[in-house]
Amino acid sequence: MSEDRSGSEGRAVRGKLKITQIGSPIGRPADQRATLVCLGLNKMHRSRIVDDTPANRGRIEKVRHLLRVEPVEGA
């Protein structure tokens, strides 16, 4: 009966992802630019570590052509 849970919401523990912007948002639709900003990216070759959640996976999928995604070890 012991389940791996985090926080009071009872969601399963997830890992982290390192995302690096490798493509320019110049000439891209406004929604793609906004998605990059939502992920915490706004300049080329900048990296952020984000939680591996379905919401972030959807954002990453939307701008996958502008990003490099790597799993973070030990997170």
LONU-808860 format. One record per residue (C-alpha): residue number from 1; residue in three letters; x, z, y. Coordinates in steps of 0.1 Angstrom, whole numbers, plus 5000, padded with zeros to 4 digits. Example, Ala and Ser with C-alpha at 12.3 -4.5 7.8 and 13.67 -1.06 7.14 Angstrom:
2
[1,ALA,[5123,5078,4955]]
[2,SER,[5137,5071,4989]]
This chain:
75
[1,MET,[5000,5000,5000]]
[2,SER,[5030,5001,5023]]
[3,GLU,[5030,4970,5044]]
[4,ASP,[5057,4959,5069]]
[5,ARG,[5040,4963,5102]]
[6,SER,[5051,4966,5138]]
[7,GLY,[5034,4982,5167]]
[8,SER,[4998,4995,5168]]
[9,GLU,[4983,4961,5164]]
[10,GLY,[4994,4959,5128]]
[11,ARG,[5011,4925,5130]]
[12,ALA,[5038,4916,5106]]
[13,VAL,[5074,4918,5119]]
[14,ARG,[5088,4884,5128]]
[15,GLY,[5122,4871,5136]]
[16,LYS,[5137,4856,5168]]
[17,LEU,[5146,4821,5178]]
[18,LYS,[5174,4809,5201]]
[19,ILE,[5162,4779,5221]]
[20,THR,[5185,4758,5243]]
[21,GLN,[5173,4731,5267]]
[22,ILE,[5191,4699,5260]]
[23,GLY,[5169,4674,5277]]
[24,SER,[5159,4670,5314]]
[25,PRO,[5123,4675,5325]]
[26,ILE,[5128,4648,5352]]
[27,GLY,[5101,4621,5346]]
[28,ARG,[5082,4642,5321]]
[29,PRO,[5045,4652,5325]]
[30,ALA,[5038,4683,5345]]
[31,ASP,[5025,4701,5314]]
[32,GLN,[5058,4697,5296]]
[33,ARG,[5077,4711,5326]]
[34,ALA,[5053,4740,5327]]
[35,THR,[5059,4746,5290]]
[36,LEU,[5097,4748,5296]]
[37,VAL,[5091,4773,5324]]
[38,CYS,[5068,4794,5301]]
[39,LEU,[5096,4795,5275]]
[40,GLY,[5120,4807,5302]]
[41,LEU,[5140,4775,5306]]
[42,ASN,[5145,4756,5338]]
[43,LYS,[5180,4741,5337]]
[44,MET,[5200,4721,5312]]
[45,HIS,[5220,4739,5286]]
[46,ARG,[5204,4773,5293]]
[47,SER,[5194,4794,5263]]
[48,ARG,[5168,4820,5257]]
[49,ILE,[5160,4842,5227]]
[50,VAL,[5122,4843,5220]]
[51,ASP,[5100,4859,5194]]
[52,ASP,[5091,4837,5165]]
[53,THR,[5053,4838,5170]]
[54,PRO,[5027,4811,5165]]
[55,ALA,[5022,4808,5203]]
[56,ASN,[5059,4802,5209]]
[57,ARG,[5061,4778,5179]]
[58,GLY,[5034,4758,5195]]
[59,ARG,[5052,4757,5228]]
[60,ILE,[5084,4747,5211]]
[61,GLU,[5066,4719,5192]]
[62,LYS,[5052,4705,5224]]
[63,VAL,[5087,4700,5240]]
[64,ARG,[5108,4698,5208]]
[65,HIS,[5124,4666,5221]]
[66,LEU,[5139,4686,5250]]
[67,LEU,[5151,4716,5229]]
[68,ARG,[5176,4727,5202]]
[69,VAL,[5161,4756,5181]]
[70,GLU,[5182,4779,5160]]
[71,PRO,[5172,4811,5141]]
[72,VAL,[5188,4843,5153]]
[73,GLU,[5206,4862,5125]]
[74,GLY,[5199,4899,5122]]
[75,ALA,[5169,4899,5146]]
